[in-house]
C-alpha cells in the first residue's frame, strides 16, 4: 500500500524501518517535543510493530519525500477505538532538512483522510505541548482545533508540570 500526496507519500512501517525510526525518535530535538521522552530501542520498535501495528491497533506509516525518494519521518494513528470511532494522531519529521516546506502538513492530511475514509473514524485527536507553536500552527492548518472541554491540562514531564493542549478534527462527511 502507498498513500500518495503531491510532495510526500506514505508507506506502512516495516521492520526494515526500525533503525531509522529509532534514530529519529531518540534525537534530542524530537524528544524535546514529545510528551513521552524515554529512549527507545530497535527491539522496542520491533515489538511495537508486532504487537500494535500488525494487530491493527495502530496504523503507522513512513513519510517519504517524493523529490528525493528519501524517508523523512513517520505518522501514525494509535489508540484506535472502533466503538467510539476515534484515534490519536502523532507525527515526527526526523530529517531536520525537511522540517519546512509543508511536508508534515501534507502527511497529516493524508493520514487523517486514511483514518476517516479507510478506518471509518469520526474523530482524530492529539496531544501537543502548549509551548510547541510550530506544531500547533501545523495542526490548525490541517483542521485540528482545541477541544471544547479540557483543551489544556498539565502533566508531569521529566519532573516538571507541563501544559499540554488537546486538539481534534472531526470527519466532515
Number of C-alpha atoms within 10 A of each C-alpha: 6 10 16 15 16 11 15 24 21 24 17 17 20 16 15 9 17 19 15 17 24 18 16 21 23 17 12 11 12 16 16 13 15 18 16 10 15 11 13 13 16 16 13 13 19 18 14 16 21 14 13 17 21 15 11 14 17 20 24 25 24 26 29 22 18 16 9 10 11 13 21 24 26 26 24 23 24 21 14 20 12 13 7 10 15 23 26 18 24 18 22 22 23 23 14 12 9 14 14 10 10 13 23 25 18 21 30 23 17 19 24 25 16 16 24 19 13 10 16 14 22 18 18 23 20 22 20 20 21 16 13 14 11 8 18 19 12 16 22 15 14 17 14 19 19 19 15 10 7 10 14 18 14 13 14 11 13 11 7 9 11 16 16 20 21 21 24 22 19 16 14 7 6
